Amino acid sequence: MRDNGRVTSAIREPETPAAATPPRLIATDLDGTLLRDDKSVSPRTVAALAAAEEAGIEVFFVTGRPARWMDVVSDHVHGHGLAICGNGAAVVDLHGGPGAHRFVKVRELPRDNALDAVGLLRDAAPGTVYAVEQTYGFHQEPEYPKLHMEVPDDLAPAEELLAPDSPTAAEPVLKILAYHPELEPDAFLTLARLAIGDRATVTRSSPSALLEISGPGVSKASTLALCCAERGISHEEVVAFGDMPNDVEMLTWAGRSYAMGNAHPDVLAAASGRTVANNDDGVAVVIEQLLDGRR
């Protein structure tokens, strides 16, 4: 079930009134959703995205990735060229290509909240180590593992990196990454949410015990809702795709939503529909059916 034809029987259609509403915007996660496991965008998916845009349906990439990691889809941004990055912390114009992106909207994590989150989680889960993601910089503690294919700008304790007098204090913090070497991922997420409370938004998208901590109320869903409101698009006119806990709010908010066949159980429960796995082009399968239904 790859590039050799359309798949229909593997899709569960949403059983909601929104299913009859013509879509105006497609919101899709990247890793584990639009991208195959090798981080490629298949020819079938490229064609489906282009066909959606040609039909007048906007496509928004909505991801936990930072803007500098958006080169995997920079050739497929089409008209508006906007993407929601950092789990809703930034709206980025990708037209300039890798390294030349422009931040259109930033929803930062206040440093006081970030410091509170670090302290609370250190107490609740000893052994947690941190990295700090800013608009253009990436900084980490010395003990933070090499989870990303990049060299950090600074190595220092999180409390120093987030201090009001740090050398990067003028640059917004988009999110904190918190890693624990021993805890089970979902257990770590539950513990962190209880410990941090409303001081920040905590989610995860990695298969490891790596959490992503954003500003209060900042999520893929809330930033997508802002972007849709600016365009006069209602949630009933949005079709969303995802596979991990950081997609749950977006899938719940959208009028129609699809969990990938490889999705986390919480995502399967939250979505109103289901498609095949990312390696089987599940997003393209649904887009093709949506466009067929408009003819």
C-alpha positions in Angstrom: 0.0 0.0 0.0 2.5 2.6 -1.1 2.7 4.6 -4.4 0.9 2.1 -6.5 -2.7 3.1 -6.0 -5.3 4.5 -3.7 -6.3 2.8 -0.6 -9.9 3.1 0.6 -10.8 0.2 2.9 -8.1 1.1 5.5 -9.7 4.5 6.2 -12.3 5.1 8.9 -14.3 8.2 8.0 -15.3 10.6 10.8 -18.9 10.1 12.0 -19.6 13.8 12.5 -21.7 16.5 10.8 -18.4 18.2 9.8 -17.8 15.4 7.3 -20.3 17.1 5.0 -18.5 20.5 5.3 -16.1 21.2 2.4 -12.6 21.6 3.7 -10.7 24.9 3.4 -7.5 24.0 5.2 -5.5 20.9 5.8 -3.3 20.9 8.9 -0.7 18.1 9.0 2.0 17.1 11.4 5.3 16.1 9.8 7.3 13.4 11.6 5.4 10.1 11.7 2.6 11.6 9.8 3.3 13.4 6.5 7.0 12.2 6.4 7.9 8.6 5.9 10.3 7.1 8.5 13.3 8.0 6.3 12.1 11.7 6.6 11.2 11.9 2.9 8.0 13.2 1.3 6.8 10.6 -1.2 5.9 11.5 -4.8 2.4 10.5 -4.1 2.2 12.9 -1.1 3.8 15.7 -3.1 1.2 15.3 -5.8 -1.6 15.2 -3.2 -0.4 18.4 -1.5 -0.1 20.2 -4.8 -3.6 19.0 -5.9 -5.1 20.3 -2.6 -3.6 23.8 -3.0 -4.7 23.9 -6.7 -8.2 23.1 -5.5 -8.1 26.1 -3.2 -7.4 24.2 0.1 -4.6 25.7 2.1 -2.1 23.3 3.6 -0.4 24.1 6.9 2.5 22.1 8.2 2.0 22.0 12.0 5.0 20.5 13.7 7.1 20.3 16.9 10.2 20.9 14.7 12.1 24.2 15.0 12.1 26.5 11.9 15.6 25.5 11.0 14.5 21.9 10.5 11.9 22.7 7.9 14.1 22.1 4.9 12.4 18.7 4.5 9.2 20.4 3.3 10.5 23.8 2.1 9.9 22.8 -1.5 6.3 22.0 -0.9 5.0 25.2 0.9 3.1 26.5 -2.2 1.1 29.7 -1.9 1.1 31.1 1.6 4.4 29.4 2.6 3.5 29.4 6.3 4.2 26.7 8.8 3.4 26.4 12.6 6.6 25.3 14.3 7.7 24.4 17.9 4.3 23.0 18.8 2.6 26.3 18.2 5.3 28.6 19.5 6.0 30.2 16.1 4.4 30.8 12.8 7.1 30.9 10.2 7.3 32.1 6.6 9.4 29.4 4.7 9.6 31.2 1.4 13.2 32.2 1.9 14.3 28.6 2.1 16.5 27.0 4.8 18.2 29.5 7.0 16.3 32.4 5.6 12.9 31.9 7.2 11.0 34.8 8.8 9.0 34.6 12.1 5.5 35.9 11.5 4.2 35.2 15.0 6.0 34.2 18.2 4.3 32.8 21.3 7.2 32.6 23.7 7.6 30.8 27.0 8.2 33.5 29.6 11.6 33.0 31.3 10.0 33.1 34.8 7.6 30.3 33.8 10.5 28.4 32.2 12.6 28.6 35.4 9.7 27.5 37.5 9.1 24.5 35.2 12.7 23.5 35.4 12.8 23.7 39.1 9.5 21.9 39.6 10.4 19.1 37.3 13.9 18.7 38.8 12.2 18.1 42.2 9.6 15.7 40.8 12.0 13.8 38.5 15.6 13.9 39.7 18.0 13.2 36.8 16.1 15.3 34.3 18.3 17.2 31.9 17.4 20.2 29.7 17.8 22.0 26.4 16.5 25.4 25.5 15.1 26.2 22.1 15.0 29.9 21.1 13.9 31.6 17.9 17.4 31.1 16.4 19.5 29.5 19.0 19.7 26.1 20.6 21.4 25.6 24.1 21.7 22.7 26.4 23.0 21.4 29.6 26.3 19.4 29.4 24.5 16.2 30.4 21.8 16.5 27.8 22.3 13.6 25.3 23.0 14.2 21.6 19.5 13.7 20.4 19.7 16.1 17.6 21.9 16.4 14.6 23.3 19.8 15.6 25.9 21.4 17.8 24.5 23.5 20.6 25.4 27.2 20.8 26.1 27.0 24.6 26.6 24.4 27.3 25.4 25.5 30.7 22.8 24.6 33.4 19.3 25.5 32.4 19.0 28.0 35.2 21.9 29.9 33.7 20.6 29.6 30.1 17.2 31.0 31.3 18.5 33.7 33.6 17.3 37.2 32.9 20.9 38.4 32.5 22.0 35.6 30.2 23.7 36.6 26.9 20.6 35.4 25.0 18.0 37.1 27.3 16.7 39.3 24.5 15.9 36.3 22.3 12.5 34.6 22.9 12.4 31.1 24.4 10.1 28.9 22.3 10.3 25.8 24.3 12.3 23.7 26.8 13.2 20.1 26.1 13.4 17.9 29.1 14.9 14.4 28.9 15.0 11.6 31.5 17.3 8.6 30.9 15.2 6.1 32.9 11.5 7.0 33.0 8.9 5.5 30.7 7.8 8.3 28.2 4.1 8.5 29.0 4.7 8.2 32.8 7.2 11.1 32.5 4.6 13.2 30.6 2.0 12.6 33.3 4.4 13.3 36.1 5.6 16.6 34.4 2.1 17.8 33.8 1.1 17.3 37.4 4.3 18.9 38.7 4.3 22.0 36.4 0.6 22.6 36.3 -0.5 25.8 34.6 3.0 27.3 34.5 3.6 25.8 31.1 2.2 23.5 28.5 3.8 20.0 28.5 3.6 17.5 25.7 5.8 15.0 23.8 6.4 13.8 20.3 9.4 11.6 20.7 9.4 7.8 21.3 11.9 8.4 24.1 11.3 10.2 27.5 11.8 13.6 25.9 9.2 16.3 26.8 8.5 19.6 25.1 7.6 22.5 27.4 5.9 25.6 25.9 4.2 28.7 27.2 0.9 28.5 29.0 -1.9 27.8 26.5 0.5 27.4 23.6 -0.2 24.3 21.5 -0.5 23.3 17.9 -4.3 23.7 18.3 -4.3 27.2 19.8 -1.9 28.6 17.2 -3.8 26.9 14.4 -7.0 28.4 15.7 -5.4 31.9 15.6 -4.3 31.3 12.0 -7.7 30.1 10.9 -9.5 33.0 12.6 -7.3 35.4 10.6 -8.4 33.7 7.5 -12.1 33.4 8.4 -11.8 29.6 8.5 -13.9 27.8 11.1 -12.7 24.6 12.8 -15.4 22.7 10.9 -13.6 23.5 7.7 -10.2 22.1 8.9 -9.0 18.6 8.3 -6.1 17.6 10.6 -3.6 14.7 10.7 -1.3 13.5 13.5 0.3 10.6 15.3 1.7 11.7 18.7 0.4 13.3 22.0 1.4 16.8 20.8 -1.2 16.4 18.1 -4.1 15.5 20.4 -5.5 19.0 20.9 -5.3 19.8 17.2 -7.1 16.6 16.3 -9.8 17.3 18.8 -10.3 20.9 17.6 -10.5 20.2 13.9 -13.8 19.4 12.3 -12.3 16.3 10.8 -9.2 14.6 12.0 -7.3 11.5 11.2 -4.9 9.4 13.3 -2.2 7.7 11.4 -2.1 3.9 11.4 1.1 4.1 13.4 -0.4 6.6 15.9 0.0 6.7 19.7 -3.1 5.2 21.5 -4.1 8.7 22.8 -4.2 10.0 19.2 -6.3 7.1 18.0 -8.8 7.9 20.8 -8.8 11.6 20.0 -9.2 11.6 16.2 -12.6 11.3 14.6 -11.1 9.1 11.7 -8.2 6.9 11.0 -6.0 6.4 8.0 -3.1 4.1 7.1 0.5 4.6 8.4 2.9 7.3 7.4 5.0 4.9 5.4 1.9 4.0 3.4 1.1 7.7 2.6 -1.9 7.9 4.9 -2.2 11.7 4.5 -2.2 11.5 0.7 -4.8 8.7 0.8 -7.3 11.0 2.6 -6.5 14.1 0.5 -7.2 12.1 -2.6 -10.5 11.0 -1.3 -11.4 14.5 -0.2 -10.7 15.9 -3.6 -12.6 13.0 -5.3 -15.6 14.0 -3.1 -15.5 17.6 -4.5 -15.7 16.5 -8.1 
